[in-house]
Amino acid sequence: MGRVIRWVAMLIFNYETLVDPLFRDVREFTPEFCGMRAGDRALDVCCGTGAQVIAYGRRGIVATGIDNDPNMLKTALKNRARQRLGNVFFQLADATRLPFGDNCFDFVSVSMGLHDKARVARYGVVSEMERVVKQDGTLVFIDYAVPMNKGIWAALSRAVEFLAGGDHYAGFKDYVDSGGLEDILKAHHLREDERSYLKDGLVVIVKAQW
């Protein structure tokens, strides 16, 4: 029965019909907050349907998105085609083994793509982000603020993460219990430049350098 409930929940709470519209303001806010300019090179890891990458591309940023889910990337490519963005690229890849050289990008971001991973994988993603960003570049983290507030959006988010089940929920619990982005910044010796809270404090965006 639990498996059926989770399957139905994933049909309802899918990225393109629910998550992307809810996070549209976050996608648009991110490049402005980060000071991205036309011609900058940006990478978004765990890009899903590509909404963040396309938000970059619409501002003239040369934007690349990677994800290890072929179905997500099919949606991302369709979305790029609708926008007719020649400066946006998508690639099937593992975020813990990025297919790029060192010091390639001005900005490297991950949006809601860390909280669902086991700690080893989470750290692996961030280590690769550090490797491919330029020495004077910026790392951008967007994820749940921890501790999570007690509002309706936080309650709904916890329910969605629980319904996702399995490794996803285990990763979420560890992310929250370990301190979220605070743990990640400390573990990787990253210097925080600026942060902002969105969605009534549910989500935090952090700019950092190494």
N, C-alpha and C positions, 0 to 999 in steps of 0.2 A: 504493500500500500504506500509506504514511504517513497519508494522509487517512482511510482505513478505520480504522486504529488509533486515530486521534484521535476519530473518530465513535463508536467503541465505548467509548472511555474516557469521553467526555462522557455517554454513557448510564449508565455505571456510577457515575461521580463526579458525580452531579447533586445540586443543592442540597438538595432536600427529603428525599431518602432517605439521604444521607451527610453533607453539610456541616452541615445544620441540627442533626442529633443530636449531632455532634461538638462543635459550638459552643454547645450548650444552656447549659453552665455559664458561658460567656463572656457570653451574653445576660442571664442572671440576675445576674451579678456587676456588669455595667456600671451600671445605675441606682443600685445601692447604693454603688459606688465613687464615682460622680459626685455623690452627695448629692441625687438627684432626689426630689421630694416630690409627693404627689397634688395636682393642680391646675396643676403646672408645664406649660409648653408645650415640647414637644420635637419636633425634626425629625430624621429619619434619611434621609440621601441614599444613592442607590444601594442601596435597601433590599432588593432581590431578593424573596424569598418573604415578607418582612415579619416574620421571626422577632424581630428586635430591637425593632421597633415594637410588636409584640404584648406583648413582655416589659415595655415601658414601660407599655402600656395596662393590664396586669393590676395595676399599682401605682397606678392612678388618675391617671396622667399623661395629659394631652391630647396624643396622639401622632400625627404625620403621617409617612408614608413616601412617597418619590418614587423612581421608577425609569423608565428609558426602554424597558424590555422589557415589552410587553403580556402575554406569557405568564407572566412572573414575577409581574406584578400580579394576574393571574387567580388564581394560587395564593395570593397574599397576601389577596385578598378572600375566598377560600374559608376560609382559616385564621381570618380575623377573624369570619366568620359562625359558625364552630364555637365560637369563644370568646364570642360574643355581646357584643362590646365596642363600645358606642356612642361611646366616646371615642377611637376609633382610625380614622384616615382614610388612604386611599391615593390617589395621583394620578400619572398618566402625565406625566413631565416630564424635561427634560434637566438634569442636575446642574450644568452650566456656565451655565445660564440659568434659575435658579429662579423660579417664578411667584409670588413672595412679595415683600412690601415690605421695606424696611430695618428692622432692629432688631425682628424679630417674635417670636423664640423665646428661651426661657431656656437651652435646650441644643440644639446641632446636632451630630449625630454622623455618622460614616461608618465602617462596619465591613467590613473586607476589600474595600473598594471603590476603593482608590487604586493598589494595586500592579500592576493589570492595564492601566493607562492610560499613554499617552504623556505625557511631562513637561508639555507645554503644556496638555493636558486635565486632568492631575492638578492643576496649579497653578490652572487655571480653576475646578475644583470647590471648592478650598479658598478661593479669593477670594470665591466666592458664599456659602460657609458663613460667612465673616467678615461679609459684607454683611447677612445675614438674622438673625444672632444679636444679642441685645441687647448694649449696650455693657458691661454688667456680667455678661453671660452666659458660658457655657462651651462651648468647642469640644471635641469628644471624637473621638479618632482611635484606631482599633483595626486593627492590621495586623501583618504580619510584622516581628519584631525584626531589625534589621540591625546587625552581621553575623549571618547565620543560624547557628544552632548545628549541630553535626554528628550530632545524634540521629536516630533512626528517623523521627520525625515531620517533621523538616526534610527528610530525604531523600525521603520520600513526597510532601511538598508540592512540592519541586522537580520531581519526576517529573510530578505533576499539571499544574503550570504549563507544563512542556515539552510535554506531550501536548495542552494547549489550543492551542498553536501560534500562528502568525500574529501579529497586533497584540497579542494578550493576552500572549504569551511575550516579545515585544519590550518591552512595558511593564514586565513583571516584571523582566527583566534590567536595564533602566534604573533601576528603583526600587531594586534591590539595589546596583547599581554606584554610584548617586548618594548612597547613605547612608540610604535609606528615610525614616522620619519625621523624622530629624534634619535632613535637607536641607529638608524641607517647613517645619518650624518656623523654621529660619534664613531661608529664602527669603521667608517671610511675616511675619517679625519678630514671631513669636508667643512669649508668655511661658509656659513650662511651669509648671504648678502642682503636678502629681503624676503619677507613672506606676506601673504595676504590670506584672509579667510573668506570663503564663499559658501553659498547655500546655507545661510544662517549658522555658520560655524561648523557645518558638517565636513566640509572639504577645505584643505589647506594647500596653497601653492607656495613652493619654496624655490628661490634661486640660490645656487651654491657654486662654489669653485673649489678646486683641489690644489 
